[in-house]
Amino acid sequence: MKSRSFSVFGVLLASLIGVAVPSVALAETKIAVVDTERAVMESEDGLRAQATLKKLFDSKQHELDKKQEELVKEREDIEKQRDVLSKGALAKRADKWQRDMMQLQQKFVEYNQDIQKKQSELTQPVVQKTMNIIRRLATQEGVDVVVDKKAVPYVRSDLDLTDRVITMYNSGVGGEAAAPAGGAAAAPKGATPAPKGPTTMTPPVIAPPKTP
């Protein structure tokens, strides 16, 4: 019986130590947060990147919309000619319409790939520079861990470094610093915040013309 009591006491003691030690360590750790996406997108370079992407996006979307309108009119004209054209001529026009529609769908895919590629080209340097500034600011302030603000449900406002990061970026302070290996606030893999607004163009969807 004593052996059983000792065993239970040992388990309880181990569990208490397991909780207490991390708590002490956490109390000695200085933590801050940064809204990484806002820091990137509200920097001057981030705003310019968004403007460039929007211009490219609008241009390609306009081209797709124009071609789609042409195909809608073509389909309507084919429908009107059903009783005028021969079956062979009607089928020929319908086949051409289908090929044009497939080409438009392919353009839609290609244009979205172009947008994503351009987004990466424009924003990745801004992301890297922002991360360098976060590391420098964390070092200056003696911060041990910087967490993305979106990862926590609540944080005190005085622990939020986002505005300071944006100010440092726009003033040209610290962004050129080399990123230390294993430093605080390492950039997450694939971290390229999406620009505000639409990033995917509207796909062309048109009912095909009826054929005999």
C-alpha positions in Angstrom: 0.0 0.0 0.0 2.9 2.4 0.9 4.4 1.5 -2.4 1.2 2.5 -4.3 1.0 5.8 -2.3 4.6 6.7 -3.1 4.0 6.0 -6.8 1.0 8.3 -6.9 2.9 11.0 -5.0 5.8 10.7 -7.5 3.4 11.1 -10.5 1.8 14.2 -8.9 5.2 15.7 -8.1 6.4 15.2 -11.6 3.3 16.8 -13.1 3.6 19.8 -10.9 7.3 20.3 -11.8 6.4 19.9 -15.5 3.9 22.8 -15.2 5.9 25.0 -12.9 9.1 25.1 -14.9 7.7 26.3 -18.2 5.7 28.9 -16.3 8.8 30.3 -14.7 10.6 30.3 -18.1 7.7 32.0 -19.8 7.6 34.7 -17.1 11.2 35.5 -17.9 10.6 35.6 -21.7 9.8 39.0 -23.2 7.2 38.7 -25.9 5.9 41.1 -28.5 3.5 40.9 -31.5 3.5 42.3 -35.0 0.7 42.3 -37.6 3.1 41.1 -40.3 0.6 41.6 -43.2 -0.3 45.1 -42.2 3.3 46.0 -41.7 4.1 44.8 -45.2 1.1 46.3 -46.9 1.1 49.7 -45.2 4.7 50.3 -45.9 5.4 52.7 -48.8 6.8 49.9 -50.9 3.8 47.7 -50.0 1.4 50.4 -51.1 3.2 50.8 -54.4 3.1 47.0 -54.9 -0.6 47.0 -54.3 -1.2 49.8 -56.8 0.9 48.1 -59.5 -0.9 44.8 -58.9 -4.3 46.4 -59.1 -3.4 48.1 -62.4 -2.3 44.8 -63.9 -5.3 43.0 -62.4 -7.8 45.5 -63.8 -6.2 45.5 -67.2 -6.3 41.7 -67.6 -9.8 41.5 -66.1 -11.0 44.1 -68.6 -9.5 42.1 -71.5 -11.3 38.9 -70.3 -14.6 40.7 -69.8 -14.4 42.3 -73.3 -13.8 38.9 -74.9 -16.6 37.3 -72.9 -19.0 40.0 -74.0 -18.0 39.2 -77.6 -18.6 35.6 -77.1 -22.0 36.3 -75.6 -23.0 38.3 -78.6 -21.7 35.6 -80.9 -23.7 32.9 -79.1 -26.9 35.1 -79.4 -26.3 35.6 -83.1 -25.8 31.8 -83.6 -29.1 31.2 -81.9 -30.8 33.8 -84.1 -29.4 32.1 -87.3 -30.7 28.6 -86.3 -33.5 28.7 -88.9 -31.5 30.5 -91.5 -28.2 28.6 -91.7 -27.8 25.0 -92.8 -27.1 22.4 -90.1 -23.5 22.2 -91.4 -22.9 25.9 -91.3 -24.6 26.2 -87.9 -22.4 23.4 -86.5 -19.3 25.0 -87.9 -20.0 28.3 -86.2 -20.9 26.5 -82.9 -17.6 24.5 -83.1 -15.6 27.7 -83.6 -17.4 29.3 -80.7 -16.5 26.4 -78.5 -12.8 26.7 -79.5 -12.8 30.5 -78.7 -14.4 29.8 -75.4 -11.7 27.2 -74.5 -9.0 29.7 -75.5 -10.7 32.3 -73.2 -10.7 29.8 -70.3 -7.0 29.1 -70.9 -6.3 32.9 -70.9 -8.1 33.1 -67.6 -5.7 30.5 -66.1 -2.6 32.1 -67.6 -3.6 35.6 -66.4 -4.1 34.4 -62.8 -0.7 32.7 -62.9 0.8 36.0 -64.2 -0.8 37.9 -61.3 0.4 35.5 -58.7 4.0 35.6 -60.1 4.0 39.4 -60.2 2.6 39.5 -56.7 5.5 37.3 -55.4 8.1 39.4 -57.3 6.8 42.7 -55.8 6.0 41.6 -52.3 8.7 39.2 -51.4 11.5 41.9 -51.1 9.1 43.9 -48.9 8.4 40.9 -46.7 12.2 40.2 -46.3 13.0 43.8 -45.5 10.1 43.9 -43.0 11.4 40.8 -41.3 14.9 42.3 -41.0 13.4 45.4 -39.3 11.4 43.2 -36.9 14.6 41.4 -35.9 16.5 44.6 -35.4 13.7 46.1 -33.4 13.4 43.0 -31.3 17.1 43.1 -30.6 17.0 46.7 -29.6 14.1 46.2 -27.2 15.4 42.9 -25.7 12.4 41.0 -27.1 12.9 37.2 -27.0 10.0 36.1 -29.1 7.9 38.0 -31.7 4.6 36.4 -32.6 2.3 37.3 -35.5 -0.6 39.2 -34.1 -3.2 37.1 -36.0 -2.0 34.0 -34.1 -3.2 35.3 -30.7 -6.7 36.2 -29.5 -5.6 39.1 -27.4 -2.5 41.2 -26.7 -1.9 44.4 -24.8 -1.5 47.4 -27.1 2.0 48.2 -25.7 3.3 44.9 -26.9 2.3 45.5 -30.5 5.3 46.7 -32.5 3.5 47.0 -35.9 3.3 50.8 -36.1 7.0 51.1 -35.1 8.0 48.6 -37.8 6.1 50.5 -40.4 7.7 53.8 -39.3 11.2 52.3 -39.4 10.5 50.8 -42.8 9.3 54.1 -44.3 12.2 56.0 -42.8 14.7 53.6 -44.2 16.0 52.4 -40.9 17.2 48.8 -40.4 15.8 47.1 -43.4 19.2 46.4 -44.9 20.4 44.5 -41.9 21.4 40.9 -42.6 19.0 38.4 -41.2 20.8 36.4 -38.4 20.3 32.6 -38.5 17.7 31.5 -36.1 16.9 35.0 -35.0 13.6 36.2 -33.6 10.6 36.6 -35.9 12.0 34.5 -38.7 9.9 34.8 -41.8 7.4 31.9 -42.2 7.9 29.8 -45.3 5.9 31.1 -48.2 5.0 34.3 -46.3 3.9 36.6 -49.0 0.8 38.5 -47.8 -1.8 38.9 -50.5 -2.6 42.4 -51.6 -5.9 43.9 -50.4 -8.8 43.5 -52.8 -9.4 40.7 -55.4 -6.5 38.5 -56.3 -8.4 36.1 -58.6 -10.1 37.2 -61.7 -13.7 36.3 -62.5 -13.7 33.2 -64.7 -15.6 33.4 -68.0 -18.8 31.3 -67.7 -21.1 31.3 -70.8 -23.6 28.7 -71.8 -22.7 27.2 -75.2 -24.9 27.9 -78.2 -27.5 25.2 -79.0 -26.8 23.1 -82.0 -29.1 20.8 -83.9 
